[in-house]
Amino acid sequence: MTKFKIKSGDTVTVIAGDHKGSEGKVLQILRDKNRAIVEGVNLVSKHTKPSAQSPQGGIVKKEASIHISNLSLVEDGKAVRVGYTVDGDTKTRISKKTNKAI
């Protein structure tokens, strides 16, 4: 299984692609596809059929996934690289820029 340095709930910025510069919170990580769904980034229009939940149907704006390599973790408003430090049994994520725990 692939290990990512970004987790659900992290604030990330997009560093490459059409949505470069956008920031948002990670809603979900798709491990099998190496992708993540970020709040407010890569919105697509999804056409929905009328159903019991939405009798009207119509067009819904929804976040699509973005490749994990195009994302960078944000700390104090700036993109940072992530490293790890091990103290006994605990493994902690740290910022490579400031060496502080994230």
Summary of the structure (lengths in Angstrom):
residues: 102
radius of gyration: 16.9
end to end distance: 23.1
largest distance: 57.2
contacts: 249
relative contact order: 0.20
helix: 6%
strand: 51%
